[in-house]
Amino acid sequence: MVTVPVRTVAIVTLGCSKNTVDSEVLAGTLATAGLTLAPEPDGSDAVVINTCGFIEAAKEESINTILEAIELKQAGRTRCVVVAGCLAQRYGDELRRELPEVDLIVGTEQYSAIARFLSPDLKYNLVGERITSTPSHYAYVKISEGCDHPCSFCAIPLMRGGHRSRPVDEIERDVRARVSTGAREIILIGQDTTYYGYDLHRRRTIGELLRRLLDIDGVEWLRLLYTYPSHFPLEVLDVMRERSNMCAYLDMPLQHCSTDVLRSMRRGITRRAIEELLATIRQRVPTVALRTTFIVGYPAETDRHFEELCQFVEEQRFDRMGVFTYSHEEGTYAEILGDPIPAEVKVERQRILMELQREISFERNQQLIGSTLRAIVDEPLGNNQYRCRTEADAPEVDGEIFVSSSLPLSAGNFIKATVTDASDYDLFGTLAALPTVAEPASCAMP
């Protein structure tokens, strides 16, 4: 327990958007406990680090950030260091042994425990209203926690536990609260958003949830991240076709295409099933923007499997794609396979695959020149330039469209922009029109 009163707290968030939401809930809890949020660790009374422990690179970043906070404490520029989140959940005992300078180590979603530690007079458990850290015109909303899938490479169930859906009413209240403070784009997240409702109703009810949220006045874009290919609920596609404020955008991490590798990964799907699913998605929603991620250097991946993956990427021509190198994680099913592929081979495979995607992305973007797209303004850049996104682009992970406008625009404005030029991942354009609020979103991808 802290002995010196803590008045200001800085929260450092590492990892994915799910951690971002956790930090926002924590910020609300600390504010309810009477603490003031500080913009920077340096000079704050306490630092809370919300860590990520998903892959080796994330763990290294978390450890380095903790060490930096300890240095601030030793220099007298903060008084208390709290470590929370995934890394703390997974390696709490090790962190306590190796980093005694840390004042408190707790796992995920331990909001009240942190508040009670920093504010010892607090007598009740509490969770305050979220304080969003994203720009006010968009917000992440977590619809579930944990994961039931047995993917061999993934440590998420070790850190987050099994799948748990949030009640519909609670999610709706969360969305309405975000809209009331200016959010026009709501981004739904979870470890597997398409599994939503199964633990509550023994069936997937993501389609019903989407329709309910789309009915909320003020939700102009609803975007779905972190979907799972196995047993994908096709009702999601019906919602995309029927509702103009549902983004025709799917984030679906496939991880690989080779049936041999997919079986070793315990993904519950084959290459043929993936190809059939992708064909169905594109047939039902021709304008859909597909984003995926792949893992290269998985222990079972041979040169032949990697060549198959390259061919698959060339054939499928995804709109957006990311590539991770395999991270050998203890406690996962794949641990027994070892880590036989050298790091330099993994990095080279990543480079080759991303170069393929760069060329595909450039070609697709070039085809958009001359078209007019609806976009949301993210940020004024000065000199009549604005950073914007189309329906095909999620914040932080996808491309952008940079728009020239002689008319003043504000973050959160929906506009129409004519594409005048394109680079590998970004578009450039000029303001074509300020659409009405009710105008349907449209971002046809060639």
N, C-alpha and C positions, 0 to 999 in steps of 0.2 A: 504494500500500500504506500502511496506517495505521502511524504511527510511535509513537503512544501506545497502550498496552494498552487494549483494549476489553473490558469485563467485562459491561456491561448493554446490551441492545438492545431498542428499542421498535419494533414492527411496526405500521404504519398501513395498513389494507386499504381500498381504494376499489373500487366497482363491484359486480359480481354475485357469486353464491355460488360460481362457478368460481374467482374470485380468492380467496375465503375459503379454499377448499381449498388453493390454492397457498400462501397465507400459513401455513396450518397445517403443511404439509410443510416450509416454510422454518423455522418455529419449532422443529420437531423436529430439523432439521439443525443449527441454531444451538446448540440445547441439547446435541446430541451433540458439538459442537465445544467444549463447555465454557463457553458463554456463558449468561448469565442473562437471561431475558425481563423487560423492564420494562413496567409497565402504561401509562405515559404517556411521550411524547417528551421533555417538559420534565424535565431532570435525568438522562436516560439518557446513556450514553456515545455511543451511535449510534442513528440513526433510519433504518429501512428503510421506504420508501413503496412499496407495491405498487399501481401506478397503473392507471387505466382510461382507454382511449382510444377508446371505442366511438362516442360522439356528441359534439357540441360542448360540451354542458353537462358531460359527464363529463371532457372534456379540461380545461375551465376549473377544475373542482373539483380535478383532479390538480395543475395548475400552482399554484393557490392554496395547496394543502397543501404542495407543495415549497417555495414561498416562505416559508411559515410556519416550516418546519423550518430553512431558511437563516437566518431571523431568530434562531431559538434558538441556532444555531451562532455567529452573530456576537455574540450577547449572552453567550456562554460557558456556555450552559445545555445544550448537547450538543456533542460534538466531531466527529462524523462524520455525513454525510448520504448515504444510498444510495437511488437511484431505480431501481426495477425494474418489471416488468410490461408491460402492453400499450402504454401511452404511450411507455415507454422502447424497446420493441421497434420501434415504428413511427416514432418521431421522435428516436432516439438521437443522431444527428449534430447535429440542431438544438439539442437540450437541452445537449449538451456545449459548443456555441458560445455559447449564450445564458446558461447557468447554470454558469459555471466554479467556483462555490462548492460544487457537488455533488462529492463525493469519488469516487463510482462510479456509473456508469449501465450497467445490464445489462437484457436483455430478459426474456422469460417463462421460467419454470422453471429459472432459473440459481441453484439453491440452493447447490451446492457452491462456485460462484464467489464468492458473497457470503460464505459461511463462511470461505473461504480469505483473502479480502480483510480481513475483520474479525479473523481469527485467523491471522496469518502463519505460525505454527509448524505449522499443519495441513498434513500431507504427503500426504494421500489425499483423493480425491473421496469424498464420503459423502452419504447422504440418511438422516436419522434417522426414527424413528417419529413419525408425525403427532401434534401436540399440538392437539387440537380447541379451537376458540374459541367454539363454539356451546354452549348449555346441554347438560348431559351426556345428557339423555334423547332428543335427536335429533342426527343428523349427516348431512352431505352426503358423498356418495361419487361421485367423478368416474369415469365409465366410458369416456370417450373425450376426445380433444383435437382441436382444429382442425375444419375444415369443408370439404366438397367442393362445396357448393352455390354457384351463381354469382349469388346475389341482388345486384341492381344497386346497392342502397343500402348494402350491408354491407361493413365493412372488416375483419371478423374474420379472413378468410383471409390478409389482409396481415399481421396481428399474430400469429395462431396457426397458420398453415399449413394443410395439408390434413388430412382426417380420419384419426385414428389411434386404433383401439380398444385399450383395455387388455386384456391376457390375462384370461380368465375366472378362473383360479386366483388371480391377483393381486387382482382385485376381490373375490373371496370372502374372501381373507385380510383385506382392508381392512374389509369388513363385519363379519367375526367379531371383529376388533380393536375396532371401534366398539361392538359389542354387549357385549363383555367389560368395557367401561368404563361401561356403563349405558345405552347408546342403545337405545331401544325403537322409534323411528321412523327409518328409513333413507330418505334422499331422493337419488335417482339424478339426476345432472346430466351435461351435456356440451353441445357446441354443437348437436348434433342426436342425441338419445339413440336415436331410432328407426332411425338408420343404423348402429347398433352391429353389428359383426361383418362388415360388407361387405368391408372391406379384408383381413380375415383369411380369410374363407371364400367370398367372392364371392356372398354372400347375407346378408340381415339376420337376425341370430340373437338379437334382443332378447328374444323370447318365451322362448327357452331359458335365457337369462341370468336373466330374472325368476323362472322356476320354480326354478332352482338357488338363488337367493338367498332365496326365500320358504321354502325347506326348512330354512334355518338357524334353529335353536332360539333364541328371543329376539327375532326380527324380528316385531314385532306389527303394524307398519304399514310397507309399502314404497310409496313415492310416486315417480312418474315425472314429471320436468320437462323442458321444452325439446324437445318432440316436433315433428315436421315434417309438414305435411299431404300433400305430394306423395308418392305411393307409400307411404302409411301402412301399416305391417304390422298387419293385422287380428288376428293372433294375440295381440296385446296385449289385445284385448277378451276373447278366450277366457280369458286368465289372470285378468282382473278378475272374470269370471263364476265361475270355478272356485275361486279362492283367497280365503278370507275375510280374509287379512292383506294382500292387495293393495288399496291404496286405489282406490276407484272415482272417480278424479280424473285429468283430463287437462289438462295445460298445453300448448296448441297455438297458438303465435303465427301468426295468419292474415295479418296485415299489411294486407290489404285484401280487398274482395269483388268489385270491378269487374274483369271479365275484361280490359278495356283496360289498367287500371293494373297488374294482376297480370302481364300479358305484359311491360310495360315494366320491372317489377320483376324479371323473370326468375325467377318463382316456380315455374314448371313445373306450373301448375294453373289451372283456370278456375272461375268462380263456380258453374257447374252441378256440377262435380266436388266442390267444397267442400260444397255443399248435400247432395249424395248421401252424402258421407263423414259429415257431421254426422248425417244421418238414420240411417245404418248404426250409428254409435256409440250413438245414443240407443235404437235398436231393440234392439241386442244387450246394452247395459248401461243399462237404464232409470233406474237411480239415479245415473248418472255426473254428476259436477260438472265442467263445462267452463270452463276459463279460457283467455282469448285476449288478444292485444294487436293494436292497429292503429297504422298510421302515417298521419297526416294531413299535408297540405301537400306530398306528393311532387310533383315537377315535372310529371308527367303527369296529376295529379288536377285535374279541372275542378269547377265548382260542381255539375254534373250527377253526376259520379262521387261527390262527397261526399254528395249527397242519396241516391244509391243505397246508400252505406255506412250512412247513418242508417236507411234503410228495412230494410236487412239486419239491423242490430243489433236493431231493434224486432221483427222476425220471429223471429230466432233466440233471443233472450232468454238470453244467456249468463249463467252463474252468477257468473263473475268476469271482469273486463275491465280492461285498461289501455290508455292512448292516449299515443303519443309524437308530437311534432312532428318533421317531417322534418329531418334534419341533413345538410347538403351535405358529403360527405367526399371529399377528394382521393384519387385512385388507384382509386376504385370505378368500376364501369361507368356509373353514373348521373352521374358528374362532367361529362360532355359535355352533359348536359341543363341545366346551370346550376341556379340556385336562384330561379326566377321568382316564386314565391308569397311575398308579403310576410309578415314574421314575425307581424304582428298578425292576419293572416288565418289563419295556422296555429294560433295560440293560440285564436282564436275557434272554429275548427272543433274543436279539442281540447275546449274548454269545452262546446260543444253536445253532442258525442258522450258526454262523461262525465256530463253532466246526464241524457241519455237512460238511460245505464246506472245512474245513481243511482236513478232512478225504478223501473227494472226490479228492481234489487237490493232496494229497499225492499218492493216488492210480493211478491217471492219470500220475503223474510225474514218478512213478516207472515203468510204462509201456513204458516210453521213454528211459529207460536205454538200451544202445546198439545201439540206432538210431543215425544218423548223421543229424544235423540241420544247416541251414544257420543262421548266427547271425551277428549283428553289434556290434563292440567294442565300449563301452561307456567310459571306463576309465582303464588305466593301474594301477595296484595295487602294483607293485613291486614284486620281487622274482618270476618273470615269471608268474604272475597271472594277469588275466584281467576280468573286469566286463563287461558282454555283455548282449544282449537281442536277443531273437528270434522274428520271425514275429508275434508270439502269445502274445507278451508283449509290451505294451505301456510304455513309460518312466514315472517314478514317481508313477504309480499306480499298476503295475503288477510285476511279478517275474523277476528273472534274471538268467543267466547261467554264472557261474564262470569257466573260461577256463584257463588251464595250457598250456603254449607254450614256447618252447625253442627259437622260432623265435621272434624277436621284433615286436610288433603290435602297431598301433596308433589308437587313438579314431577316429571313422568313417570308419575304415577298415571293409569290409565284409569278413567273414571267414566261414569255415565249422568246426563244432565241434562235436565230438563223445561224447555222454552222458555216463558218467561212474558211476554216483551216483545221487541221488535226495533226497531232503527234502520236507517238506510240500508245500513250494511255490517256491523254487529255484532248479536249476539244476547245476550239476558240470560235467565238461568234459575236453577233451584234444583237441588240435588243430588237425584237420584232413586234411584241405586243405585251401589254399587261392584261392577262386573261381574267375573267371573272372567277370568283371563288368556286362557283359550282361547275366550272368547265372541266370536263373529264380529262384525266391524265392520259397522255399518249406518248410513248417513246419507242416507236417501232425500230427494231434492230434488224439490219439486213442479213 
